Amino acid sequence: MGNSPSFQQLKRINERLAQDIIPSSEEVRAIFQLYDKSGDGVLQRDEGMVFCRQVIDLTILRVQEKMSGELGQAMVDELRARKDQYATQAFNQGDSSKDGLLQFDEFYQAILNLRK
């Protein structure tokens, strides 16, 4: 967790969102292109799932930073145990057109939703 260029970019954007700094479309497009390994301008399900799993990884990092003790560890354990399930749910929610792909606008909205 956390060593890929896409994850590092996602983490930076997430930190900025925490400060209520909205990333530009160009910044998000640069991240989108890191995930778009096929270069076809959309995130296929497998590409989108990489993104969703990394969002779960970011959530784990946040929990570890903000919560200590048994409750924090229980939440981390739960996220790790159900990572693929949560990532699938996140992908399906992000795919508002229900075409099995993440278009750029859906990806951008998913990035903005990290603020919540």
N, C-alpha and C positions, 0 to 999 in steps of 0.2 A: 504494500500500500504506500503510495505517496512518492514514488520515484520517477514516474513517467512525465514527460513534458506536458501532456494534456492535464494530468492531475495537478501539477504545479501551477499551471495557468488557471485552472478551475479554483484552486485554493486562493490564489491572489484575488480573483474576481469575488469570491465569497467573502474575503476579508473586507474588500471595498464595500460590498453590499451591506455588511454589518455596520458600516459607518454611514449608511444611506447615500453612498455614491453609486449612481446608476451607470453601468458600463455602456459605452457607445455600441451601436450596431456593428461597427468595424472591429471593436475589441472582441465582441462575442463571435463574430464571423471567423476571426482568426482561430479561436478555440474550436469552433464548429469544424473547421477544416482539419484540425488535428485529429478529430474523431472520425472524419469522413475518409477512411483509409482507401476506399474504392474510388474516391474522387468524382463521384457521380452527382454531387450537389445535394444529396439527402443522406440521412443516417439510416442504413439498413438496420434491421432488428439487432443483429449481432454488434454492430457499431454503437447503436443506441444503448444497448445493454452495458457496454463498457462504461459509457457516460453515467448511466444510472447506478452501477455498482460503485463508481467513484464518488457519486453524491452520498451514497451510504457510508463510504469510507470517511468523507468529510463530517458526516453526522457523528460517527464514532469518535473522531478527533475532538469535536465540540463537546461531546459528553465527557470524554476523558479530561478535558481542560476545565470543565465547569462543575463536574460532580465527582465527589470522592466517596469512598466507603462502599458498602454492600449494594446500595441502590444503583450507584453509578456503574459498578461492575456488572450488576444484573442486566442493566440496559445495554451495555456493551456486548455482553454474552448473547443477549436476545438478538441484537442487530447482526452480529456475526453468524449466528445459527440460522437466521432467516434472510440472509443477505440476498440470495437469488429471488426469493419470494417477494421481498420488498422492492427489489430492482424491477421485477416484472410488473408489479403494480404501478410503480412510478412510470415505467415506459408506457403502459396502457393508458394512464392518466394523461401523460404528455402528448400522446398520439391522438389529438382531438379529431382528426379526420378519419381515424380508425382504418387507415390503409396499411398499417404495419411498418410505417416509415416515420421518421422524425424529419419534417421539413424544417428549414431554418427558422421560420416564425414560431413553430412549436418549440424548438430548441431554445430560442431566445426567451420565450415565456417561461420555460422550465428554469432557465438561469435566474430570471427575475423572481420566480417562486422560491428560490433559496433564501430570500429575505424573510420568509414566513417561519 
